[in-house]
Amino acid sequence: MAFVTTGGYPRTMRLPPATARRLVTSARILRLATLTPDGAPHQVPATFAAHGDTLVTAVDHKPKRHQRLRRLTNIAADPRVCVLVDHYDDDWTHLWWARGDGTARVLDDDARHAPVDRLLAKYPQYRNHPPEGPVIEITITHWTGWSYADLP
């Protein structure tokens, strides 16, 4: 990684794509950003499972006002999405964030079984009540990130 010194403190400017991918795919939760029809960002936290550069998330049983979720409407209108994970610590030398940019699509019923199985494997909370709502598949085409210091 390329280090830059600012005010006497070394920090990295950018994570290699493989490191950003590792940080995102190993996270327990991410933030999913979609675009509204008027171009405004819309961001929500989401559970997810990863398989290479493909991530899946599903509308699950957690309480929601309704099932016509804005993220689904946004993806139907514009499939471009961004996912973000980060780590905060009061010791700022431990800060990092990682992002994946790509496109999303809502899977049809025939294609949802393997993605839901990946969610069941990752989250024990789903084993007794698997997600029954729409499944979103995200194909990441660009990984990036930043960390204050070199990561293990």
N, CA and C atoms as an extended XYZ file, in Angstrom:
456
Properties=species:S:1:pos:R:3:atomname:S:1:resname:S:1:resid:I:1 pbc="F F F"
N         0.833       -1.177        0.000 N   MET     1
C         0.000        0.000        0.000 CA  MET     1
C         0.877        1.240        0.000 C   MET     1
N         0.377        2.291       -0.569 N   ALA     2
C         1.114        3.557       -0.611 CA  ALA     2
C         0.831        4.352        0.651 C   ALA     2
N         1.897        4.698        1.373 N   PHE     3
C         1.746        5.482        2.596 CA  PHE     3
C         2.086        6.936        2.325 C   PHE     3
N         1.352        7.812        2.970 N   VAL     4
C         1.579        9.248        2.880 CA  VAL     4
C         1.700        9.756        4.304 C   VAL     4
N         2.604       10.695        4.544 N   THR     5
C         2.731       11.259        5.872 CA  THR     5
C         2.061       12.616        5.901 C   THR     5
N         1.157       12.782        6.854 N   THR     6
C         0.459       14.050        7.040 CA  THR     6
C         0.548       14.413        8.503 C   THR     6
N         1.131       15.550        8.810 N   GLY     7
C         1.242       15.970       10.200 CA  GLY     7
C         2.015       14.984       11.048 C   GLY     7
N         2.946       14.248       10.438 N   GLY     8
C         3.749       13.288       11.171 CA  GLY     8
C         3.100       11.928       11.330 C   GLY     8
N         1.860       11.752       10.864 N   TYR     9
C         1.158       10.479       11.010 CA  TYR     9
C         1.131        9.741        9.678 C   TYR     9
N         1.639        8.497        9.632 N   PRO    10
C         1.527        7.742        8.378 CA  PRO    10
C         0.102        7.236        8.199 C   PRO    10
N        -0.374        7.219        6.986 N   ARG    11
C        -1.682        6.639        6.704 CA  ARG    11
C        -1.700        6.136        5.276 C   ARG    11
N        -2.566        5.176        5.018 N   THR    12
C        -2.693        4.674        3.664 CA  THR    12
C        -3.741        5.498        2.952 C   THR    12
N        -3.599        5.587        1.682 N   MET    13
C        -4.562        6.355        0.895 CA  MET    13
C        -5.625        5.458        0.271 C   MET    13
N        -5.257        4.240       -0.068 N   ARG    14
C        -6.216        3.374       -0.766 CA  ARG    14
C        -5.897        1.913       -0.483 C   ARG    14
N        -6.948        1.128       -0.317 N   LEU    15
C        -6.771       -0.310       -0.159 CA  LEU    15
C        -6.749       -0.974       -1.524 C   LEU    15
N        -5.958       -2.014       -1.692 N   PRO    16
C        -6.033       -2.776       -2.943 CA  PRO    16
C        -7.423       -3.396       -3.078 C   PRO    16
N        -7.900       -3.594       -4.295 N   PRO    17
C        -9.237       -4.174       -4.486 CA  PRO    17
C        -9.440       -5.492       -3.743 C   PRO    17
N        -8.441       -6.357       -3.701 N   ALA    18
C        -8.601       -7.647       -3.015 CA  ALA    18
C        -8.823       -7.449       -1.511 C   ALA    18
N        -8.161       -6.468       -0.919 N   THR    19
C        -8.352       -6.195        0.506 CA  THR    19
C        -9.738       -5.607        0.752 C   THR    19
N       -10.162       -4.676       -0.097 N   ALA    20
C       -11.504       -4.106        0.037 CA  ALA    20
C       -12.555       -5.204       -0.082 C   ALA    20
N       -12.387       -6.114       -1.051 N   ARG    21
C       -13.326       -7.230       -1.224 CA  ARG    21
C       -13.354       -8.089        0.036 C   ARG    21
N       -12.196       -8.419        0.586 N   ARG    22
C       -12.122       -9.251        1.789 CA  ARG    22
C       -12.847       -8.591        2.957 C   ARG    22
N       -12.642       -7.288        3.137 N   LEU    23
C       -13.283       -6.585        4.248 CA  LEU    23
C       -14.800       -6.543        4.089 C   LEU    23
N       -15.263       -6.269        2.875 N   VAL    24
C       -16.711       -6.230        2.648 CA  VAL    24
C       -17.310       -7.614        2.833 C   VAL    24
N       -16.751       -8.607        2.174 N   THR    25
C       -17.392       -9.927        2.175 CA  THR    25
C       -17.328      -10.623        3.531 C   THR    25
N       -16.401      -10.218        4.399 N   SER    26
C       -16.326      -10.830        5.724 CA  SER    26
C       -17.140      -10.074        6.775 C   SER    26
N       -17.725       -8.952        6.414 N   ALA    27
C       -18.518       -8.152        7.358 CA  ALA    27
C       -19.836       -8.849        7.681 C   ALA    27
N       -20.426       -8.499        8.802 N   ARG    28
C       -21.724       -9.043        9.192 CA  ARG    28
C       -22.883       -8.223        8.620 C   ARG    28
N       -22.632       -6.948        8.350 N   ILE    29
C       -23.675       -6.050        7.843 CA  ILE    29
C       -23.024       -5.037        6.919 C   ILE    29
N       -23.782       -4.550        5.978 N   LEU    30
C       -23.293       -3.500        5.093 CA  LEU    30
C       -24.358       -2.434        4.947 C   LEU    30
N       -24.000       -1.343        4.325 N   ARG    31
C       -24.954       -0.301        3.955 CA  ARG    31
C       -25.118       -0.382        2.444 C   ARG    31
N       -26.362       -0.494        2.008 N   LEU    32
C       -26.690       -0.583        0.585 CA  LEU    32
C       -27.244        0.758        0.142 C   LEU    32
N       -26.592        1.366       -0.838 N   ALA    33
C       -27.058        2.640       -1.385 CA  ALA    33
C       -27.602        2.414       -2.790 C   ALA    33
N       -28.812        2.917       -3.010 N   THR    34
C       -29.447        2.902       -4.321 CA  THR    34
C       -29.756        4.344       -4.702 C   THR    34
N       -30.228        4.530       -5.921 N   LEU    35
C       -30.589        5.864       -6.406 CA  LEU    35
C       -32.087        5.953       -6.614 C   LEU    35
N       -32.692        7.009       -6.069 N   THR    36
C       -34.110        7.229       -6.300 CA  THR    36
C       -34.309        7.696       -7.734 C   THR    36
N       -35.537        7.648       -8.251 N   PRO    37
C       -35.773        8.094       -9.626 CA  PRO    37
C       -35.320        9.533       -9.903 C   PRO    37
N       -35.294       10.381       -8.878 N   ASP    38
C       -34.822       11.758       -9.102 CA  ASP    38
C       -33.324       11.905       -8.840 C   ASP    38
N       -32.614       10.772       -8.640 N   GLY    39
C       -31.163       10.801       -8.502 CA  GLY    39
C       -30.642       10.973       -7.089 C   GLY    39
N       -31.510       11.002       -6.104 N   ALA    40
C       -31.067       11.150       -4.715 CA  ALA    40
C       -30.596        9.800       -4.170 C   ALA    40
N       -29.586        9.796       -3.316 N   PRO    41
C       -29.155        8.531       -2.720 CA  PRO    41
C       -30.139        8.053       -1.662 C   PRO    41
N       -30.265        6.757       -1.555 N   HIS    42
C       -31.103        6.125       -0.529 CA  HIS    42
C       -30.268        4.985        0.048 C   HIS    42
N       -30.011        5.023        1.345 N   GLN    43
C       -29.123        4.048        1.966 CA  GLN    43
C       -29.816        3.334        3.113 C   GLN    43
N       -29.598        2.005        3.178 N   VAL    44
C       -30.161        1.199        4.258 CA  VAL    44
C       -29.127        0.170        4.707 C   VAL    44
N       -29.170       -0.223        5.999 N   PRO    45
C       -28.323       -1.335        6.434 CA  PRO    45
C       -28.934       -2.634        5.933 C   PRO    45
N       -28.081       -3.626        5.678 N   ALA    46
C       -28.598       -4.897        5.166 CA  ALA    46
C       -27.700       -6.054        5.583 C   ALA    46
N       -28.333       -7.173        5.908 N   THR    47
C       -27.603       -8.422        6.039 CA  THR    47
C       -27.364       -8.926        4.624 C   THR    47
N       -26.330       -9.746        4.457 N   PHE    48
C       -25.975      -10.176        3.105 CA  PHE    48
C       -25.089      -11.408        3.170 C   PHE    48
N       -24.938      -12.059        2.047 N   ALA    49
C       -23.985      -13.155        1.890 CA  ALA    49
C       -23.210      -12.898        0.605 C   ALA    49
N       -21.972      -13.365        0.579 N   ALA    50
C       -21.098      -13.120       -0.566 CA  ALA    50
C       -20.666      -14.427       -1.213 C   ALA    50
N       -20.477      -14.336       -2.511 N   HIS    51
C       -19.900      -15.428       -3.290 CA  HIS    51
C       -19.059      -14.758       -4.370 C   HIS    51
N       -17.756      -14.633       -4.121 N   GLY    52
C       -16.891      -13.918       -5.046 CA  GLY    52
C       -17.266      -12.451       -5.088 C   GLY    52
N       -17.505      -11.951       -6.289 N   ASP    53
C       -17.883      -10.551       -6.475 CA  ASP    53
C       -19.399      -10.361       -6.502 C   ASP    53
N       -20.138      -11.374       -6.077 N   THR    54
C       -21.598      -11.298       -6.040 CA  THR    54
C       -22.061      -11.313       -4.588 C   THR    54
N       -22.921      -10.366       -4.257 N   LEU    55
C       -23.517      -10.284       -2.928 CA  LEU    55
C       -25.016      -10.469       -3.074 C   LEU    55
N       -25.638      -11.060       -2.060 N   VAL    56
C       -27.093      -11.198       -2.057 CA  VAL    56
C       -27.638      -10.723       -0.724 C   VAL    56
N       -28.787      -10.104       -0.787 N   THR    57
C       -29.527       -9.693        0.400 CA  THR    57
C       -30.995       -9.969        0.112 C   THR    57
N       -31.783      -10.079        1.161 N   ALA    58
C       -33.193      -10.408        0.960 CA  ALA    58
C       -34.067       -9.597        1.902 C   ALA    58
N       -35.285       -9.389        1.492 N   VAL    59
C       -36.271       -8.767        2.365 CA  VAL    59
C       -36.729       -9.863        3.329 C   VAL    59
N       -36.491       -9.634        4.599 N   ASP    60
C       -36.772      -10.664        5.583 CA  ASP    60
C       -37.952      -10.281        6.473 C   ASP    60
N       -38.121      -11.029        7.563 N   HIS    61
C       -39.273      -10.890        8.442 CA  HIS    61
C       -39.148       -9.766        9.465 C   HIS    61
N       -37.975       -9.117        9.554 N   LYS    62
C       -37.865       -8.028       10.530 CA  LYS    62
C       -38.945       -6.986       10.237 C   LYS    62
N       -39.474       -6.320       11.272 N   PRO    63
C       -40.582       -5.375       11.061 CA  PRO    63
C       -40.250       -4.266       10.065 C   PRO    63
N       -41.170       -4.054        9.145 N   LYS    64
C       -41.085       -2.986        8.142 CA  LYS    64
C       -42.478       -2.392        8.002 C   LYS    64
N       -42.537       -1.172        7.562 N   ARG    65
C       -43.858       -0.544        7.385 CA  ARG    65
C       -44.666       -1.243        6.307 C   ARG    65
N       -43.990       -1.742        5.255 N   HIS    66
C       -44.654       -2.434        4.154 CA  HIS    66
C       -43.600       -3.202        3.377 C   HIS    66
N       -44.010       -3.980        2.404 N   GLN    67
C       -43.085       -4.788        1.599 CA  GLN    67
C       -42.692       -4.110        0.290 C   GLN    67
N       -43.284       -2.975       -0.044 N   ARG    68
C       -42.927       -2.235       -1.249 CA  ARG    68
C       -41.750       -1.316       -0.899 C   ARG    68
N       -40.600       -1.910       -0.706 N   LEU    69
C       -39.456       -1.163       -0.202 CA  LEU    69
C       -38.832       -0.289       -1.285 C   LEU    69
N       -38.406        0.869       -0.872 N   ARG    70
C       -37.822        1.834       -1.796 CA  ARG    70
C       -36.609        1.254       -2.522 C   ARG    70
N       -35.797        0.453       -1.830 N   ARG    71
C       -34.611       -0.104       -2.491 CA  ARG    71
C       -35.005       -0.937       -3.702 C   ARG    71
N       -36.127       -1.662       -3.620 N   LEU    72
C       -36.582       -2.479       -4.744 CA  LEU    72
C       -37.052       -1.607       -5.906 C   LEU    72
N       -37.803       -0.568       -5.591 N   THR    73
C       -38.266        0.376       -6.616 CA  THR    73
C       -37.086        1.072       -7.274 C   THR    73
N       -36.112        1.466       -6.453 N   ASN    74
C       -34.934        2.158       -6.990 CA  ASN    74
C       -34.143        1.263       -7.929 C   ASN    74
N       -33.926        0.013       -7.544 N   ILE    75
C       -33.160       -0.916       -8.389 CA  ILE    75
C       -33.885       -1.166       -9.705 C   ILE    75
N       -35.209       -1.256       -9.662 N   ALA    76
C       -35.973       -1.450      -10.900 CA  ALA    76
C       -35.796       -0.273      -11.850 C   ALA    76
N       -35.668        0.943      -11.291 N   ALA    77
C       -35.517        2.139      -12.118 CA  ALA    77
C       -34.068        2.375      -12.544 C   ALA    77
N       -33.106        2.028      -11.684 N   ASP    78
C       -31.683        2.265      -11.957 CA  ASP    78
C       -30.892        1.224      -11.169 C   ASP    78
N       -30.266        0.262      -11.846 N   PRO    79
C       -29.615       -0.841      -11.141 CA  PRO    79
C       -28.279       -0.483      -10.472 C   PRO    79
N       -27.781        0.728      -10.648 N   ARG    80
C       -26.492        1.083      -10.037 CA  ARG    80
C       -26.624        1.170       -8.517 C   ARG    80
N       -25.694        0.507       -7.822 N   VAL    81
C       -25.709        0.487       -6.363 CA  VAL    81
C       -24.281        0.619       -5.829 C   VAL    81
N       -24.213        0.872       -4.533 N   CYS    82
C       -22.952        0.932       -3.815 CA  CYS    82
C       -23.167        0.253       -2.472 C   CYS    82
N       -22.192       -0.541       -2.037 N   VAL    83
C       -22.226       -1.124       -0.703 CA  VAL    83
C       -21.019       -0.611        0.071 C   VAL    83
N       -21.205       -0.426        1.371 N   LEU    84
C       -20.147        0.130        2.207 CA  LEU    84
C       -20.111       -0.584        3.546 C   LEU    84
N       -18.908       -0.920        3.994 N   VAL    85
C       -18.679       -1.376        5.364 CA  VAL    85
C       -17.548       -0.526        5.919 C   VAL    85
N       -17.533       -0.384        7.239 N   ASP    86
C       -16.474        0.422        7.842 CA  ASP    86
C       -16.198       -0.047        9.255 C   ASP    86
N       -15.075        0.401        9.771 N   HIS    87
C       -14.710        0.109       11.149 CA  HIS    87
C       -14.292        1.412       11.810 C   HIS    87
N       -14.959        1.738       12.909 N   TYR    88
C       -14.598        2.920       13.684 CA  TYR    88
C       -13.977        2.471       14.997 C   TYR    88
N       -13.009        3.238       15.460 N   ASP    89
C       -12.376        3.010       16.754 CA  ASP    89
C       -11.948        4.370       17.272 C   ASP    89
N       -12.026        4.560       18.574 N   ASP    90
C       -11.554        5.822       19.142 CA  ASP    90
C       -10.060        6.021       18.906 C   ASP    90
N        -9.326        4.927       18.719 N   ASP    91
C        -7.936        5.012       18.272 CA  ASP    91
C        -7.980        5.069       16.752 C   ASP    91
N        -7.835        6.246       16.209 N   TRP    92
C        -8.043        6.443       14.782 CA  TRP    92
C        -7.042        5.709       13.894 C   TRP    92
N        -5.997        5.168       14.462 N   THR    93
C        -5.073        4.379       13.646 CA  THR    93
C        -5.710        3.053       13.230 C   THR    93
N        -6.879        2.721       13.781 N   HIS    94
C        -7.581        1.484       13.440 CA  HIS    94
C        -8.744        1.713       12.466 C   HIS    94
N        -8.925        2.924       11.979 N   LEU    95
C       -10.044        3.227       11.080 CA  LEU    95
C        -9.834        2.618        9.699 C   LEU    95
N       -10.933        2.159        9.104 N   TRP    96
C       -10.921        1.741        7.708 CA  TRP    96
C       -12.348        1.741        7.159 C   TRP    96
N       -12.446        1.818        5.846 N   TRP    97
C       -13.719        1.606        5.164 CA  TRP    97
C       -13.430        0.898        3.852 C   TRP    97
N       -14.431        0.163        3.366 N   ALA    98
C       -14.312       -0.549        2.092 CA  ALA    98
C       -15.654       -0.459        1.369 C   ALA    98
N       -15.569       -0.301        0.051 N   ARG    99
C       -16.778       -0.075       -0.747 CA  ARG    99
C       -16.738       -0.923       -2.009 C   ARG    99
N       -17.919       -1.347       -2.431 N   GLY   100
C       -18.085       -2.032       -3.703 CA  GLY   100
C       -19.139       -1.311       -4.520 C   GLY   100
N       -18.812       -0.989       -5.762 N   ASP   101
C       -19.761       -0.362       -6.684 CA  ASP   101
C       -20.158       -1.402       -7.725 C   ASP   101
N       -21.420       -1.403       -8.105 N   GLY   102
C       -21.858       -2.379       -9.087 CA  GLY   102
C       -23.300       -2.179       -9.490 C   GLY   102
N       -23.902       -3.278       -9.895 N   THR   103
C       -25.301       -3.246      -10.327 CA  THR   103
C       -26.081       -4.325       -9.576 C   THR   103
N       -27.366       -4.081       -9.445 N   ALA   104
C       -28.224       -5.010       -8.709 CA  ALA   104
C       -29.421       -5.398       -9.559 C   ALA   104
N       -29.975       -6.536       -9.203 N   ARG   105
C       -31.223       -6.978       -9.826 CA  ARG   105
C       -31.993       -7.785       -8.804 C   ARG   105
N       -33.295       -7.762       -8.931 N   VAL   106
C       -34.155       -8.556       -8.069 CA  VAL   106
C       -34.347       -9.900       -8.760 C   VAL   106
N       -34.039      -10.969       -8.045 N   LEU   107
C       -34.107      -12.307       -8.626 CA  LEU   107
C       -35.540      -12.804       -8.696 C   LEU   107
N       -35.807      -13.617       -9.724 N   ASP   108
C       -37.128      -14.243       -9.792 CA  ASP   108
C       -37.152      -15.430       -8.835 C   ASP   108
N       -38.313      -15.977       -8.616 N   ASP   109
C       -38.487      -17.036       -7.621 CA  ASP   109
C       -37.602      -18.250       -7.879 C   ASP   109
N       -37.385      -18.607       -9.147 N   ASP   110
C       -36.585      -19.788       -9.466 CA  ASP   110
C       -35.119      -19.613       -9.099 C   ASP   110
N       -34.632      -18.389       -9.066 N   ALA   111
C       -33.206      -18.132       -8.822 CA  ALA   111
C       -32.885      -17.786       -7.375 C   ALA   111
N       -33.857      -17.777       -6.490 N   ARG   112
C       -33.634      -17.289       -5.122 CA  ARG   112
C       -33.138      -18.354       -4.146 C   ARG   112
N       -33.219      -19.640       -4.502 N   HIS   113
C       -32.933      -20.702       -3.536 CA  HIS   113
C       -31.472      -20.715       -3.071 C   HIS   113
N       -30.513      -20.719       -3.971 N   ALA   114
C       -29.095      -20.742       -3.572 CA  ALA   114
C       -28.714      -19.487       -2.785 C   ALA   114
N       -29.145      -18.284       -3.217 N   PRO   115
C       -28.828      -17.100       -2.403 CA  PRO   115
C       -29.424      -17.156       -0.994 C   PRO   115
N       -30.643      -17.625       -0.860 N   VAL   116
C       -31.243      -17.730        0.472 CA  VAL   116
C       -30.477      -18.758        1.305 C   VAL   116
N       -30.032      -19.853        0.688 N   ASP   117
C       -29.228      -20.845        1.412 CA  ASP   117
C       -27.936      -20.214        1.934 C   ASP   117
N       -27.320      -19.320        1.162 N   ARG   118
C       -26.103      -18.635        1.632 CA  ARG   118
C       -26.416      -17.740        2.832 C   ARG   118
N       -27.569      -17.077        2.809 N   LEU   119
C       -27.967      -16.252        3.955 CA  LEU   119
C       -28.220      -17.120        5.191 C   LEU   119
N       -28.848      -18.275        5.002 N   LEU   120
C       -29.105      -19.190        6.114 CA  LEU   120
C       -27.797      -19.686        6.731 C   LEU   120
N       -26.804      -19.929        5.891 N   ALA   121
C       -25.511      -20.405        6.386 CA  ALA   121
C       -24.779      -19.327        7.185 C   ALA   121
N       -24.963      -18.077        6.821 N   LYS   122
C       -24.246      -16.986        7.489 CA  LYS   122
C       -24.932      -16.510        8.767 C   LYS   122
N       -26.259      -16.480        8.766 N   TYR   123
C       -27.013      -15.911        9.883 CA  TYR   123
C       -27.889      -16.965       10.552 C   TYR   123
N       -27.524      -17.402       11.766 N   PRO   124
C       -28.357      -18.387       12.474 CA  PRO   124
C       -29.791      -17.885       12.699 C   PRO   124
N       -29.976      -16.576       12.778 N   GLN   125
C       -31.312      -16.007       13.010 CA  GLN   125
C       -32.284      -16.371       11.888 C   GLN   125
N       -31.769      -16.662       10.699 N   TYR   126
C       -32.633      -16.999        9.565 CA  TYR   126
C       -33.013      -18.479        9.531 C   TYR   126
N       -32.351      -19.293       10.295 N   ARG   127
C       -32.585      -20.738       10.168 CA  ARG   127
C       -34.007      -21.143       10.538 C   ARG   127
N       -34.609      -20.477       11.524 N   ASN   128
C       -35.981      -20.794       11.906 CA  ASN   128
C       -37.013      -20.010       11.106 C   ASN   128
N       -36.568      -18.941       10.471 N   HIS   129
C       -37.492      -18.108        9.696 CA  HIS   129
C       -36.742      -17.520        8.497 C   HIS   129
N       -36.554      -18.326        7.429 N   PRO   130
C       -35.805      -17.856        6.265 CA  PRO   130
C       -36.487      -16.651        5.599 C   PRO   130
N       -35.690      -15.804        4.962 N   PRO   131
C       -36.285      -14.673        4.235 CA  PRO   131
C       -37.249      -15.170        3.166 C   PRO   131
N       -38.428      -14.587        3.156 N   GLU   132
C       -39.435      -14.977        2.172 CA  GLU   132
C       -39.682      -13.885        1.140 C   GLU   132
N       -39.122      -12.700        1.372 N   GLY   133
C       -39.332      -11.587        0.451 CA  GLY   133
C       -38.374      -11.625       -0.718 C   GLY   133
N       -38.424      -10.578       -1.539 N   PRO   134
C       -37.551      -10.503       -2.709 CA  PRO   134
C       -36.068      -10.605       -2.342 C   PRO   134
N       -35.303      -11.221       -3.236 N   VAL   135
C       -33.858      -11.364       -3.083 CA  VAL   135
C       -33.184      -10.444       -4.096 C   VAL   135
N       -32.219       -9.678       -3.600 N   ILE   136
C       -31.455       -8.770       -4.447 CA  ILE   136
C       -30.070       -9.359       -4.657 C   ILE   136
N       -29.664       -9.467       -5.916 N   GLU   137
C       -28.315       -9.913       -6.267 CA  GLU   137
C       -27.519       -8.706       -6.743 C   GLU   137
N       -26.345       -8.508       -6.147 N   ILE   138
C       -25.492       -7.372       -6.473 CA  ILE   138
C       -24.200       -7.893       -7.079 C   ILE   138
N       -23.879       -7.435       -8.271 N   THR   139
C       -22.621       -7.780       -8.919 CA  THR   139
C       -21.683       -6.591       -8.769 C   THR   139
N       -20.604       -6.793       -8.015 N   ILE   140
C       -19.648       -5.712       -7.783 CA  ILE   140
C       -18.649       -5.679       -8.939 C   ILE   140
N       -18.469       -4.500       -9.497 N   THR   141
C       -17.532       -4.326      -10.611 CA  THR   141
C       -16.306       -3.501      -10.224 C   THR   141
N       -16.366       -2.845       -9.061 N   HIS   142
C       -15.238       -2.019       -8.621 CA  HIS   142
C       -15.161       -2.029       -7.100 C   HIS   142
N       -13.999       -2.437       -6.571 N   TRP   143
C       -13.753       -2.450       -5.130 CA  TRP   143
C       -12.762       -1.348       -4.791 C   TRP   143
N       -12.995       -0.659       -3.693 N   THR   144
C       -12.066        0.366       -3.231 CA  THR   144
C       -12.181        0.480       -1.717 C   THR   144
N       -11.247        1.198       -1.133 N   GLY   145
C       -11.307        1.391        0.307 CA  GLY   145
C       -10.137        2.216        0.802 C   GLY   145
N       -10.143        2.450        2.093 N   TRP   146
C        -9.118        3.262        2.740 CA  TRP   146
C        -8.899        2.730        4.149 C   TRP   146
N        -7.676        2.830        4.617 N   SER   147
C        -7.407        2.545        6.019 CA  SER   147
C        -6.344        3.504        6.510 C   SER   147
N        -6.413        3.789        7.791 N   TYR   148
C        -5.442        4.680        8.397 CA  TYR   148
C        -4.060        4.040        8.403 C   TYR   148
N        -4.030        2.767        8.744 N   ALA   149
C        -2.778        2.039        8.839 CA  ALA   149
C        -2.902        0.706        8.094 C   ALA   149
N        -1.777        0.055        7.895 N   ASP   150
C        -1.781       -1.222        7.209 CA  ASP   150
C        -2.647       -2.223        7.966 C   ASP   150
N        -3.444       -2.987        7.251 N   LEU   151
C        -4.329       -3.983        7.862 CA  LEU   151
C        -3.667       -5.345        7.859 C   LEU   151
N        -3.990       -6.181        8.847 N   PRO   152
C        -3.409       -7.537        8.882 CA  PRO   152
C        -3.944       -8.396        7.753 C   PRO   152
